[in-house]
Amino acid sequence: VQLQASGGGLVQAGGFLRLSCAASGIIFSRYAVGWYRQAPGNERELVARIADGGSGIANYVDSVKGRFFIFRDNARNTVYLQMNNLKPEDTAVYYCNGLTGVRPTWNWGQGTLVTVSS
């Protein structure tokens, strides 16, 4: 299984980014998927998750509700995280992974760095 997270960058507060998580070696739609982030000195936290299949059912941590949106394109074997109205506290390395219950499914891949300037 390979997961490739991409789309990070430097953005001003109030801006937006779209992250992509492309999977290879699996049929991604069979798995629930989560986007996580880890800021310096902090533990990795799950910020958004989406159910397997095509329901689009998603859950978010309170700090990103109404600003972040997770969705998937099963034809492209990819899960996205649309991040709007970014805040400096969103600065972190963002990772994607499958979710088995509340646990990540696979080993961690490389994340993508998001830096939000004030």
N, C-alpha and C positions, 0 to 999 in steps of 0.2 A: 504494500500500500504506500502510495506517495501522495502527500498533500502539499500543494504549493500555494502559499498565501502571498498575495501581492496587492499593490495599490496604495501602500502607505506613502507618506511624504510630509512635507512641511506646509502648514496652512495657518492662516490667521484665524483668530477666534471669530466665530460666526460663520465660518466657511464650511465646506463639505468635502467628503471623500467617499469613494466607493471601494471597498476591499473585495477581493475575489479569492476564493478557495477552490482550486481546481484539483480534482482527484483523479488518480490513475491506478489501475490494478483492481478496482472494485466498481460495483454498480452503486454509485453514491446515494441514489434515491432510496436504497434499502436501509439507510441509516439516519437516525436523528443526528444533527450536526450542531455544534456549538462554536461560537466565537468567544474567545477568551482574551484577556489582556493582562499584561504585567508591567506595572510602573516601577521605576527604580526604588528598591527598598521595600516593595510590597509583594504580597503573595499574588499568584496568578488567580484571576477571578473570571468566572463565567458571566458574560454580559448579555448574551443573546443565544437562544437555541431555537431550532426549528425541527418539527416532527419529520419522521420519514415519510416517504410517499409524496403525494401531491396536495395534501390538505392545506399546507401553508400555515398550520397552527404554530404560533411562535410565542415565546416568553422572553421577558427582558428584566434585567436588574433595574431597580427603581431609578438609579442615576442616569439611565439612558432612555427611559420610556418617553415616547413622543418625539425623540430625536433620531434614534437608530432604528433601522428596519432590516430584518434578515429575510432573505428570500432565496429560492433556489431555481435553477434552470436545469432540470433533470436531463434534458437533451444534450446539454453541454457538460454534464457531470460536474457542475459548479454550484457553489453556494456563495452568496454575496452578503455584504454588510454595508448598507447605505447609511452613512453617518452625516447628519445635518446639524447645523447650529453647534459646531464643535466648540468645546471649551478647553482652556489650558489643562484642566484636570483629566481630560481624555488622553493626554499624552502618555503613550505606553507602546510596548511591542504587542502587536495583536497576532494571535494564533487561532487556527481552526483545528478542530478534531471531531471525530465522531463521539457520540454519547451513548454509553451503555448504562442505562439508569442515570445516575448522577456522576459517573466516572468517565474520564476520557477513554476512548476505545483503543487507540493506537499510540505508538510512541510519538513524541512531539517532533514536528518538523520545524523548519525555520519560520520565524514569524516575520511580520512586516512592521516597520517602525512608523508610528504616527506621532508627529510633533505639532502641537498647537501653540502658536505664539499669542501673547496677549496684546 
